[in-house]
Amino acid sequence: MKPAPFTYHAPATVAEAAALLGEDAKVLAGGQSLVPAMNFRLARPATIVDINRIRSLDRIDVGAEIVTVGAMTRHRRFEEPIEPGPLGRLLAMAAHKIGHLPIRVRGTMGGSLAHADPAAEWCSIFRVLDGRLVATGPEGSRVIEASGFFDTVFTTAIRPDELIETIELPRLADSYRVGFAEFSRRAGDFALVMAAVVLDMDGETVRTARLVVGGAADVPIRLEACEAALAGQSLTSDTIGEIADLAAESVTPLEDIHASVEYRRDLIRAMTRRAMAGAT
C-alpha cells in the first residue's frame, strides 16, 4: 500500500514546525504509528511536518528535581537508566517492553504520548509519575499536566496546531520503590494489560502510593481507591493480594477480539500483583 498524496516539510526549529501545523497536518517523529496508518490510508494528512531535524528535541536533561526529555528522544535511550535512582529504573523497566528493537530505535517518547494508544507503555508511565509536558503552537507554549492530558483512545489535550516539545518527569527519592508489569500474547505485541506502581516507603510501610493500569480501558487509569487503601500499610503478600483484588474491581475493562472483560479483569489483578511484588 502507498499513502495518499501529501506535502512534506522538514523544519529546523520548533517555531518553524509550529507555523506549519493545523487541522490537515500531522507531525512525523519516529513514524512507527503514523507511517503504517498512512500506508493503509487510514490516515490521509494533507501535510507532513517532519521534526527529525530539530536537534533541540532530542535530549535528556537530568536536573536536581526534574528530568526533561525532548519529544524526539528515542525509546532506546531509556533501556539503560538515565539516572541512578528509582525514576531511571522505572523508565528502563518500561522501555524494555516496547515492541521490538527496530521500533525502540526509531520510536520516540513524544510520539508515543501524542499518539495516546492506551496500550503504550509511556502513557502509563507518564500518568503514574504525574508528569507534565510542554506543547508549543503558533501562539506560544503551554504546560499540560498528565492528569488532564488523555481524553480517550488516540485523543489528547494537544491541539491540531501544537506539537509536544518536552516531557518533564519528577525524580524520585531513594525511599521510593517502582514496579512495572505487562502481559502480551507474544513478546513485542501490544500489551493486553499493564500496571505501573510508584511507592514511597518508610521501611516496609507505604507512605504514599501511585498505581496505574494501562491497556484495559480507553486511557491509562489511576487506581485511586487502591492508592488510598495502601497508605500506611505494610507491603506484605497479603496486602498485595488485597490491593490486586481491589484493582480488578475498580476498573471496567474493554472487551475486544483479544480479551473478554473477565479475562482482562483477571489480568489487571495479576499485573498489579506482579508490579507491586517486583517493586524495587
ROBASE-579812 format. One record per residue (C-alpha): residue number from 0; x negated, y, z negated. Coordinates in steps of 0.001 Angstrom, whole numbers, plus 500000, padded with zeros to 6 digits. Each point is the difference from the previous one (the first is absolute). Example, Ala and Ser with C-alpha at 12.3 -4.5 7.8 and 13.67 -1.06 7.14 Angstrom:
REM residues 2
 seq      X      Y      Z
   0 487700 495500 492200
   1 498630 503440 500660
This chain:
REM residues 280
 seq      X      Y      Z
   0 500000 500000 500000
   1 498953 503582 500636
   2 501055 503155 498166
   3 502278 502591 501518
   4 498224 503086 501413
   5 498715 502506 497451
   6 497744 503025 499682
   7 496764 499387 498094
   8 498166 502494 497766
   9 496831 499471 497926
  10 499626 503087 497770
  11 496815 500657 498031
  12 501592 501698 496969
  13 503021 499527 497779
  14 501355 503401 501054
  15 499812 499042 503683
  16 501767 496708 499281
  17 502769 501643 497996
  18 500668 502469 502819
  19 500686 497093 502380
  20 502499 498151 497802
  21 503789 500032 500275
  22 503059 497823 500463
  23 498663 498212 503100
  24 496399 499565 498793
  25 498294 497189 498107
  26 496709 500008 498128
  27 497534 497300 501021
  28 497664 498933 497189
  29 498988 496323 499914
  30 502789 499096 502412
  31 500715 496626 498394
  32 503748 500667 499849
  33 500565 502737 502570
  34 498207 498398 502971
  35 501892 496670 499864
  36 503291 501878 499629
  37 499161 502103 503048
  38 498926 496986 502042
  39 503372 498357 499338
  40 501681 503378 500634
  41 501548 499974 496560
  42 498359 503423 499618
  43 499917 502454 502913
  44 498345 503198 498814
  45 499568 502714 502599
  46 496757 501149 498355
  47 497192 498143 498231
  48 497767 501977 497651
  49 496844 497933 499425
  50 498357 501114 496737
  51 496997 497656 500185
  52 497663 502874 500940
  53 500846 502038 496898
  54 496978 499221 497852
  55 501338 501692 496869
  56 502726 497343 499765
  57 497528 497121 499615
  58 498650 500413 496487
  59 500177 498861 496380
  60 499212 502560 497294
  61 499696 498566 496484
  62 500629 502708 497428
  63 500069 499871 496219
  64 503770 499453 499875
  65 501195 499633 503607
  66 498849 498012 503013
  67 500846 501832 503234
  68 500341 497786 503064
  69 500142 501406 503517
  70 502931 498699 502021
  71 497696 498389 502607
  72 498087 497891 497463
  73 500077 496380 501185
  74 501300 497126 497859
  75 496574 498357 500218
  76 498432 502760 497886
  77 501896 498834 496925
  78 498993 496336 500063
  79 497100 500909 497740
  80 500996 502182 497011
  81 499639 503665 500888
  82 499409 500774 496311
  83 499031 497709 497100
  84 503195 500244 497963
  85 503496 498495 500121
  86 501075 502134 502981
  87 497199 498619 502156
  88 500925 496447 498972
  89 503674 500475 500808
  90 499325 501482 503435
  91 497656 497132 500796
  92 502600 497426 498902
  93 502538 501503 502384
  94 497590 500596 502894
  95 499033 496331 500174
  96 503669 499098 500562
  97 500506 502283 502995
  98 500407 498043 503228
  99 496867 498605 501654
 100 496542 501541 500386
 101 500677 501778 503337
 102 503026 501688 498422
 103 498016 501071 496951
 104 497233 501400 502202
 105 502403 502192 502026
 106 502985 500657 497744
 107 500059 503012 497659
 108 501444 500789 496600
 109 501725 503130 501307
 110 501524 498133 502928
 111 501300 497263 497735
 112 501684 502491 497680
 113 501492 501970 502885
 114 501378 496810 501585
 115 501602 499104 496637
 116 500492 496292 500541
 117 501271 498756 496599
 118 497772 496914 500403
 119 496840 502113 500411
 120 497533 499745 497126
 121 499039 503682 499880
 122 503633 501038 499567
 123 500305 497991 496773
 124 496581 501150 498787
 125 500839 503655 500674
 126 503233 499628 498038
 127 498553 498119 497014
 128 497212 502554 499636
 129 502403 502955 500154
 130 497779 501455 502706
 131 500693 503009 502119
 132 499067 501082 503498
 133 499467 503180 501957
 134 502068 500355 503185
 135 499034 502731 502451
 136 502098 501642 502695
 137 500114 503284 501921
 138 501334 501797 496929
 139 497151 498794 497771
 140 499475 497199 497510
 141 502184 498623 497253
 142 499619 497331 497307
 143 502372 497019 499926
 144 500163 497818 496901
 145 500260 496216 500377
 146 503294 500035 498096
 147 501621 502077 502764
 148 498132 498712 503021
 149 501860 496850 501117
 150 503552 500423 501314
 151 500754 496590 501533
 152 498402 497515 502404
 153 497525 501841 502296
 154 501307 503359 498744
 155 498214 502458 497721
 156 500082 503632 498897
 157 497508 500950 502730
 158 501537 502282 502610
 159 499533 499361 503754
 160 497646 502986 500266
 161 497769 498869 497090
 162 497176 497511 499595
 163 498415 498554 496883
 164 496689 501711 499307
 165 498862 498476 496688
 166 501196 497545 497363
 167 499229 500690 496336
 168 499769 497082 497554
 169 499338 500360 496262
 170 496917 498362 498533
 171 500851 497648 497151
 172 498195 499839 496657
 173 498229 496816 498953
 174 502923 499168 497696
 175 502106 499152 503070
 176 500521 496566 501454
 177 501232 499625 503568
 178 501461 497096 501923
 179 501342 499257 503452
 180 501656 496907 501476
 181 501895 499269 503190
 182 501514 497051 501834
 183 499994 499502 503763
 184 500632 496851 501995
 185 496549 500186 501605
 186 496905 502008 499174
 187 500235 503315 501818
 188 503783 499951 500385
 189 502149 502727 498492
 190 500797 499228 496386
 191 503483 498820 499124
 192 499472 501478 496529
 193 497109 501721 498260
 194 499518 501340 496488
 195 497586 502624 498665
 196 499442 500755 496311
 197 498091 502729 498170
 198 499767 499468 496233
 199 498476 502397 497473
 200 498827 497680 497217
 201 499079 500344 496342
 202 498242 496690 499549
 203 502679 497440 500910
 204 502864 502446 499455
 205 501551 501938 502889
 206 500135 503742 499434
 207 501678 500831 503299
 208 500770 498008 503128
 209 500751 500597 503657
 210 501390 497179 502134
 211 500999 500079 503661
 212 501503 497348 502255
 213 499549 500333 503766
 214 501397 498100 502958
 215 503186 499155 498148
 216 502074 503094 500807
 217 499989 502936 502421
 218 497376 501880 497949
 219 497508 499058 497270
 220 501952 499703 496751
 221 498758 501280 496625
 222 501153 497558 497320
 223 500817 502574 497338
 224 501902 497552 497762
 225 496958 497719 499967
 226 497687 502913 499264
 227 502085 501045 497009
 228 500250 496423 498724
 229 496209 499510 500222
 230 499047 503102 498014
 231 498695 499001 496565
 232 500000 496293 500809
 233 497105 497576 499849
 234 499084 498616 503389
 235 500678 496354 499184
 236 501182 497262 502349
 237 503465 500209 498428
 238 500185 503761 500538
 239 498820 499644 503590
 240 502681 497386 500650
 241 502731 502199 498517
 242 498925 503014 502049
 243 499847 497896 503164
 244 503563 498810 499375
 245 501118 503585 499429
 246 498292 501070 503240
 247 501945 497374 501942
 248 503246 501262 498496
 249 499163 503678 500628
 250 499745 499860 503805
 251 502641 499128 502578
 252 497783 498496 502724
 253 500446 500210 503737
 254 501104 496914 501902
 255 498607 499336 503490
 256 498831 497150 502219
 257 496952 499515 497782
 258 501597 499712 496567
 259 503359 499830 498278
 260 500908 502244 497076
 261 499449 497134 497587
 262 496601 499132 501436
 263 498777 503587 499883
 264 501291 500378 496454
 265 497948 496983 498962
 266 496977 501485 501798
 267 500448 503258 498075
 268 499848 497990 496786
 269 496933 498047 501117
 270 498036 502955 501421
 271 500706 502204 496974
 272 498798 497218 497735
 273 496836 499466 502059
 274 499173 503708 500180
 275 500326 500428 496239
 276 498211 496767 499094
 277 497145 500842 502367
 278 499657 503641 498963
 279 496397 500939 499207
